[in-house]
Amino acid sequence: MAISYKKLWKLLIDRDMIKKDLRIAAGLSTNALAKLGKNEDVSTEVLGKICKVLNCEVTDIMEFVDDEAY
């Protein structure tokens, strides 16, 4: 199983935000944002910060997909 953050990027578009806005608002490192962009694992702390800023649940920003999809 692989992780996909497509839901996060769609949510940012819907809220008229760019990645930099999210990084600043959630207090994320550039490294964490880069990992998200590559669909790599990030800590639950990072996911929690994103959810708090966007007022959403983890399932609203990520999903597990089959490895073949990536």
N, C-alpha and C positions, 0 to 999 in steps of 0.2 A: 504494500500500500504506500502511496505517495501522498503528499499534502499539496493542496492547491489553495492559493490565496486570491483567486479570481473574484470571489465574492467581496473581498476587501477593496479591490481596485474599483469594482462597480459601485460599491457603497460610497467611495470617495468621490467618484464622478457625480453620483446622485446628490451629494452634499456640497458640490462645487469646491472641493478641496484638492490640493495637490499633495504629493508625497512629503514635500518639505513642510507643509502645514501640519500634517499628521505627526511628523518627526518632532517638531517643536512643541506642539500641544501635548503630546504624550511623553515627552522627555526621552525619546528613543535615541540610541546611538546610530550613527550612519551605518555601522556594521550590521546592526539588527535590521535596519531598513533594506540593506543590500541582500541579506538572507531572505527576507520576505519576498523581494523581487525575484529571487532565484528559486522560490518554493522550497526553501530549506527549513529545517527544524529551528524553531526559536523557543525560548523559555516561556513557561506559563506566565511569568511576570510580565514579559513583553506583551503577550496576548491580553493579559488583564488590563494593562495600561491603555491599549488600543480600545478595548471594549468600554472602559470607563470614559474615555474621551468621546467616543462615538455613541455612547449610551446604547449598547447593543450586547448581544450574547456571542459567545465564541462561534457558534454555528452560523452566525450571520457574516462572519469574515473568513472562515476557512472550511474546507471539507477534505475528506479522504477520498482519493481516486485510485483506480487501478494503475499499477506501474506502467502498463502498456500505453496509457494516455500521455505519458511523459517520456 
